[in-house]
Amino acid sequence: MIMRIFQVTTRPGKEQEFGRLFHETAIPLMNSTPGIVRVLPGAPRTESPREFSFVMVRESLEALRAFVGEDYQSPHIDPAEAELVESRSVKHYDLVDG
């Protein structure tokens, strides 16, 4: 299994708008994609009010590629969200059992 950690920092003042997309669109989408094992969405905290994250576990690298494409190491964002996002990052790890 592969673990993908995706982090987003919103543009100042765009936290609420991005938050709506995060809760109403992104979380349901991630939970419904083929090959997903677990989705752990992370909402902002007081000390980091513009930071959102997802920890996603997929069955395999092939399942991840089927969802995001061959360029799975780039932190893609939906074009509709681009104006809300200041920065984004993505990291991948092999999931350790136990």
N, C-alpha and C positions, 0 to 999 in steps of 0.2 A: 504494500500500500504506500501511497505517497501523500505527504502532508504539504499543503500549500498555505502560506501565511500571506495574506494580502492586506496592505495597510493604505489608508487614504487620509490625507490632511485636506480639509476643505479650505476654500478661500475665506478670508474674514467676512463674517456676516452671512455666510451661506450655510451655516450649520443646520438650521431648522429645515431648510429646503432639501438639503442632502439627506437629513435624517428621515424625512418622509419617504424619499426614494429608497433609502436603505431598508426601512421597515415594510413598506408597501410593495416594493418591486424586487429588490435585490435578494432579500432573505427568502421569499417564496420561490424565486427563480432558482437559487442555489439548491434549495431543498428538493426541487423537482427534477434536477438534471440526472440523466443516466450515469451510472458509475459512482454516484456519491454515496459515501458511507456515513459521514457525519459532517454537520455544519455547526460551527460555534461562532456566532456573530458577536462582535464586541462593540458596544456603544461607548461614546465619550464619557470621560470622568471629569469632575470639576477642574482638576489640575491640567487636563488636556482636552478642552471642550471642542476642538476641531478635528480630533482623531477618531477614526472608525477602523475596524478591522474585521477580517474573516479568517478563521482557521478552518480549512476544509480538508477532509480526508477522502481520497478517492481510491477506488479499487486498484488502480494501476496507472502508470504513466500513459498508457494507451487511452484509458478513460479520460484522463486530463486533456490529452491532445485532441480527443474527439470533441471536447467541450470548447477549448480555447484555440485550437489550431496548432500547427507545428511550432509556432513562435511562443511556446508556453512560458518561456522565461521572461517575457515582457509583461509589465503590469497593464493590461488592457482595461479600458474604461468605456462604458457606453457613450457614444457621441452626445446623447442628451444630457449626460452628467458632466461633460468636459468643462463647461463654464463654471461649475460648482467646485471643481477640484484644483487645488494648488499643487499637490504632489501625490505620488503613489509609489508603492514598492511591492515587490513580491519575492518570496524566498520559498524554496522547496527542500523537503527533507524526506528521507525514508522513515516510515513509521516504525518505531521500536515496539515490539510486542512485550507486554509485561507490566 
